[in-house]
Amino acid sequence: MTRKAVTVGLSLVLVLSLMLISLPSAQATDPVLINAAGATFPYPIYSKWFDDFHKANPGVQINYASVGSGAGIGQLQAGTVDFGASDMPMTDEQLAQAKVKVLHFPTVLGAAVVTYNLPGVSTELKFTQKALAGIYLGTITRWNDPAIAKANPGVSLPNADIVVVHRSDGSGTTFIWTDFLGKASSDWASKVGAKSSVNWPVGLGGKGNEGVSGLVKQTPNSIGYVELIYAVQNKMSYGWVQNAAGKFIKADLASVSAAAAGAAKTMPDDFRVSITNAPGATAYPISSFTWLLIPVQIQNAAKRDAIKLFLNWMVTSGQGSVEALSYAQLPKAVQAKELKAISLVH
Amino acid sequence: MSGATTAIGRVLPPSRARRFIRRLTSGDEIAHLITLTFGASILLITGLLVLELWVQSSLARHQFGWKFFATSVWDPVFGNFGALPFIYGTLVTSFLALLIAVPLGLGAAIFLAELAPRNISDALAFLIDLLAAVPSVIYGLLGIFVVVPIMRTTIGPALKSSLGFLPFFQGPNYGVGFLTAGVVLAIMVIPFVISVSREVLLTVPRDQREAAVALGATRWEATWKVVVPFARAGILGSVFLAMARALGETMAVTMVIGNDPKISASLFAPGYTIASVIANEFSEATGDLYIHSLVLLGLVLFLLTFILNGIARIFIVATAQRGGAHE
């Protein structure tokens, strides 16, 4: 009996103390907590932004889960996050399926670059759009094919089979790449199309940027594509690509921003635009925006104000920390257009 | 009348309750209930898993039906999905892994259990258990940086020049592909085969060995003809544990198989497995049919594991009966 009494007494004490512990936290004023999820490509800059923004505005905390663009769109459609993020604009069908009306806000720019491994060739190769599409369609199979050789006079290209490497995991980089190839070749557009994963006509799949670059590094006579940021951070050399104006351009932050500036004039009001093969003599053709997906109507006033405050901050002061992480900045024209669009959120 | 019933009603329940409490306090009843709950949770979890896979793949099941098993196209853009190349890749890589791992693992287990001095055996067994706990991504990196280059520059060409007349060893050799995936998987599952087989061999009663030796058998004959057959069921169990791991392995395989959903006789060719494609594409998949097709692949993998384990069970029971008839 006494043991029983002791047990009951102890458990009562435990329950009471638990209640006491939980009380103060319930009384403290909560910061505005905002949940977001989506693209992995811009995750480094997003986490820096959300951190900096929280320091400037301690009352707002934004949690971001980098679960992938597809999952981000899915969670936004289901209404389980306050906003989403994606490397590709939502399709009309996806917008129709969402419970809420969604606005797109471009945040930064990314690009895909061509990397290759040709023993004995040390110059940076130039690729025409037709050559890249042909290689990835499997119609150009040897390195000394005239389609490659003509753009690279003076380079002795080997008479060797091209080993094509692509991403095996679904990714925004693959979307940019296949979107570009679709504009370069009507065959690609009709047979393969553009998506985060496609039915590749030829090639080996590597997981992630590191998987692709690893395969390319190890396999003689191979070609692949990786994110510009990954190439820059790992000091990889990569090829020049012909743009819409016919010029060969090497990808860097300036030429990627130039692609966005070239597309800014024809930017639709919902910002859902592909800027691959953008006009402009200095534009790098395999570039893309990445977007935040914001619901038009946000019921919770505190959340709405916080999100609008963040968008304002992101488009203006936030852009200052972009280039340190190797992302290209939004051009001024796009920034101005976005500042206007923020007022649509209500 | 009513007073009598209430009186009885009052008397009876306390005694029943007291009996129940007595059984409770003795501990048996509690242990029974708790373990029953845990046991039932296995059924519950499996049931929920299948239900979830079944419900979440409804679109793909209605769209493709049984054709899903016979189609070898995987086209997320045009919404055309088939599981055949993934099933093929999963079976081929797992089979290759077992082909390499079972003889090696069994040989090592026999040495450790029967021939090696006890302290060496224990020390090595500890290391092997450690190997079994290495995360699979580490084996994947080992595959990329060690196995793939060796495959491309040494083993591949050697196989081509010696066995190149077989269709399995023809075509371009990129270093990544079915064979490399099989080798990396073999490295991963060998610790399971060794560890479990060794334990089983050690449990074989001493009399069995002594009887065999007394009848004039050599040490090897006693091991191979008496001890190993005695432990047959347990050894087969280790093989099927290894198979289950090989079937479901994701990360390491993805890193070395080439991720190309094609069916080819050549073991040098790149392939794809069910687990790999789910891991690769699920997070970025958009569109209901696409997601449902990936979930349906998960269901296919579950079925595949279920069927192969079922076959394994029947096999073990059959051999155990045969062994019993012998003795």
Interface residues (C-beta under 8 A of the other chain):
Chain A: V67 G68 S69 G70 A71 I73 G74 T91 E93 Q94 D161 V163 S168 D169 G170 S171 G172 V192 G193 A194 K195 S196 S197 V198 N199 W200 G203 L204 G205 G206 K207 G211 G214 L215 Q218 T219
Chain B: V73 W74 D75 P76 V77 F78 N80 I144 V148 P149 R152 P172 Y174 G175 V176 T254 M255 G258 N259 D260 P270 Y272 S276 A279 N280 E281 F282 S283 E284 A285 T286 G287 I291
